[in-house]
């Protein structure tokens, strides 16, 4: 995966196209810690806990896609 040279510009473009940034707060942090039957990667835990706030997650991460928990997710590989 390659990243754009100017990440700040890329971020502004994404926000301009409707991407919504969701701040990580204490509720999300606790939910991330408490995820049942989920692998220990803290970044994936935060991503999933954030999506559980009522958002649909688009991901190609097989560990997240194969998690048995109830979450609105789409497979980005399709």
N, C-alpha and C positions, 0 to 999 in steps of 0.2 A: 504494500500500500504506500503510495506516495502522498505527501502533503503539499498543499500550495505554498509557493514561496512567501506570499504575504498572507499569513493566517488571519490577521485583523481584517484585511479586505475581504477575504473569503467568508469570514464570520458575518460581516455586514451584508454581503450578498445573500447569505442563507437567511438571515433575519428579514431581509427585504422580500424574500420569496415565501415568507410565512412560517419559517422555523420558529418554534417557541422554546426559549430557554426556561428551564424549571430549576429554581435554586434547591440545593440539597439542604434540608432542615433537620431538626431533631427527630421528627416523626418518621421521615424517610430513613434516617440513620438507624433508628431502632428497628424499623421494619426490615431493613437490610440485614441486621444482626439476627433477627428472629426467623428468617426465611426457612421453612421446613424442607428437608431433603434437597438442599441446594449446595453446590460445590463451594469451596471456601474463598474463591477469588473475590476480593473486596470491591473491585470495580464493577464486576458483573452483578454483585449483590446490590450495589447502589443503583445501577441501571434498572434492574428488575423492580426494586423497591419504588423507584420513581415512576415506572410504568404502572405500578399497582395503584397509583393515585387516580387512575381513571383514564390513562392514555394508552394508545395502541403503540406497540413497539415493533419497529421494522429492524430485523437483525438477520445476519447470516451465521451467528454464533451457535454452533450445534449444541453446546451445553445448555444454553438458554432455551433453544427451540425444543430440546428433549426434556426439559424440566417438566415434571408432572403437575406442578401447581397451576392454578387457574389464573390465566393472564391473557389479555387480548394481544396477540402477536402475529406478525406476518413474516414469512420466510423470504428474505431478500435474495435468496439464491434462485428463486423461481421467476 
